[in-house]
Amino acid sequence: MEQLFRQRITLVWAGLVLATLLSWQLSSESAFDSTLARALTTFAILGVAMIKVRYVGLDFMEIRHSPRALRIIFDVWMVAVYTELVVLYILG
Amino acid sequence: MVGTSSAPAQDPSAAGSASSTPGIRLPGETGIWVLVIGDMVAFAVFFGVFMHSRGSNVVMFDESRRNLHVGYAVVNTVLLLSSSLFVALAVRAYRAANQRLAPRLIVFAAVCGLGFVANKAIEYHDKFENGITFTTNTFYLFFFTITGIHLFHVIIGLIGLAFVWRNTRRPERAPGNLLVIEVGASFWHMVDLLWIIIFPLLYLLR
């Protein structure tokens, strides 16, 4: 049983939970007095989300060991969504 | 113990699409991945429409966001992340022929999923009690639609986990068992993955 929990994916999970708390911290009321600060925080929070998505995909969904076509599609999706959200945020 | 020495090792290419490169295989089968990618693209469009709409209503969106209780969402994120871990561990336990551990882990995953549903119900109820519904303003239209459609996926995923659980308890090591297990697992991870973006998008961006 312990052997199972010492697997890489358990470590990944711990990292994901920490990243969640980090995002929450980043977004909490602090000295958000400039548009630039808010924008950078947004890019960081979305970036953390994408990193989390990547680990869920590669390790939990086992895309890391999947045929290359799927890995490419997954990477393209992540880049496209991050770009889309950042661009639309800036344009807003 | 992860596996017993008497059980034969599960042939990894017995289920899923094997490729000629050793160690590379598609979990489940192509159909679930078409569904998963298609669903992810659909949500990507929702996310984009949300962000675009936010651009014309920044003040109202931000004001409405402040009424959300981030705590609910953080708990929900940890619940889904944990449920995904349990599912991933269960799949590995099943492959390692651990007959007792795999179904137990699926139950833990399902409990987390049910926790998410309950938490969402409380959150929605709290909003309705305060007179906030999806017609209140554009932000809430997106909030209830995006989280509502996601919630629907969670419920479908839980039904899928019931099938996964049933298959992890089957004593015979037929390739068809692993197929159902991996298909259900992949869908569940997608549900987690989508929430990982929904959470900051709705609750954290200012």
Interface residues (C-beta under 8 A of the other chain):
Chain A: M1 Q3 L4 F5 Q7 I9 T10 V12 W13 L16 V17 T20 L21 S23 W24 L26 S27 F32 R38 T41 T42 I45 L46 V48 A49 K52 V53 V56 G57 D59 F60 M61 E62 H65 S66 P67 L70 I73 F74 W77 A80 V81 E84 L85 L88 Y89 L91 G92
Chain B: M1 V2 S17 S19 G23 I24 R25 L26 P27 W33 I37 M40 V41 A44 F47 G48 M51 H52 R54 G55 S56 V58 V70 V74 T77 V78 L81 S82 S84 L85 V87 A88 L89 R92 A93 N98 L101 S186 H189 M190 D192 L193 I196 I197 F199 P200 L201 Y203 L204 L205 R206
